Amino acid sequence: MEPVGSAGVRLVRSYRADSTEVERVARSRSALACAGGLWSVTLNGRRLEVEPVFARHPESGVRGLQYMVPTRELDEGRRLLRITEVQAGDTTGARTPREYPICFWWGSER
């Protein structure tokens, strides 16, 4: 067995999906595309082009969406991640969109 190199490990499982599996995957992708359009994700005021994945909290079992936020190019300092509900079609302004600010510090500990 070869050691894991810098390229990582590649696992391949070959199988033939039946029509039920194909339909389930198509529905999941459609639902994710729809759900992703309901929320806007910004980091320090700059919109992030991130796509959600379905997730389940490991302890509570609560289902929801999870976003992977790129951090490779972040400098050290205070950050504000903001998840905001998109108000598609609401021209009245009658309802304030839900907003979830998440403040965090990025960088080495002092």
N, C-alpha and C positions, 0 to 999 in steps of 0.2 A: 504494500500500500504506500502510495506516495504522500509525503507531507503536504499540508495545505500551503500553497505559495501565495504570492501577492495577488494573484488573479482570483483567489477564493475557491469555493467549492461549487461545482455545478451538478445539481441533481436533476435527472430527467426521468419522468414517469410517462410511459407510453400507454395510452388506452384509447378506446373508441367511445366517444360520448354519444349517448342516445339522444333522441330528440327532446326528451324531458330536461336533460342536463343542459343542452344548448339553449332551450327556452328560459331556463332558470338563470343562466349566466347573462343572457340578453336582457331579462327583466332587471337583474341587479345593476348592470351597467346603465340602463335607462334610469333607474331610481337614483343612482349616484349622480348622474348628470343633472337630474332635476334638483336633487338636494343641494348639490354644489352651487347651483344658481340662486339659491335662497339666501346665501351668506357671502359677505365680502370679508376677506382677511387682509389686514394691513400690518406692516411692521414699521414703526416710526413714521407713520403717515404715507408710506409707499405701498401700493397694492401689490400683493403677492399672487402669482399665478400658481396656486396649489390646488390639487384635486383631493377630495375627501375619500376615505375608505370606510367601510362599515367596521365598527369596533364594539367590543363588549368589555365593560369594566371587570377586571379579574376578580374583585372581591364582591361587589354588589350585584354583578350580572346585568346592570343597566346597559341597554343598547344605545348607540349613538354614532356620531361621525367623528373621525379622527383625521387631523391634517398633519402632514410632515412639513415642518418649516425649515428651509435651508439656513444653516448657520455658518457655513464655511467662510464666508467673506465678511462676517461681522467683526467689527473692531470692539475693543473692550469698552464697556460703559453701560449706562442705563438704557433699557429697551422698553418699548410699549407695543405689545401685540394686541390688536383690536379685532374682534369678530363682530360684525354688524349685519343685522338683518337687512336684506335688500327689499325695498318697497316697490316692487314692480307694479305698475299700473295705478298706484295710489297718487293721484294728482291733488287730492284735497288736503293732504297733510294732517288729516284728522287723527292719525295714530302715530305715535313716536316709535321709530324702529327700536327693537331690542338691541342692546349693545353690551358686549362683554370685554372690558379692558383687562389685560393681563400684563402687569409690570414685572420686569425681571432684570437682573444684572448679568451681563455676559462678560466673561473674561476670567483671568486668574485671580485666585483669592489672595488677599493681602494680609 
